Amino acid sequence: MSWMEANGISIHFELAGEGPSVVLLHEMGGTLASWDGIFPALSAQFRTLRYDQRGSGLSEKVRQAITTELLVGDSRRCCR
């Protein structure tokens, strides 16, 4: 698994596979581990990204409001 910078914070992510892209977003209070059961199968056919959203899992904890705009920006940065 890897780390990247998005909107000024450190994001923990895993990217695997080739083909059309699939982005997996975990539930509130979850982590990228929420996708352990399906990630390997998806990665066999797709370029699959899963990551700990800001404030979750191993991604950086923040002391600011988490807005939809920030989450979308993080996702866009992770998908590059």
Buried (B, 14 or more C-beta within 10 A) or exposed (E): EEEBEBBEBEBBBBBBBEEEEBBBBBEEEBBBBBBEEEBEEBBEEBBBBBBBBBEBBBBBEEEEEEEEEBBEBBBEBBEE
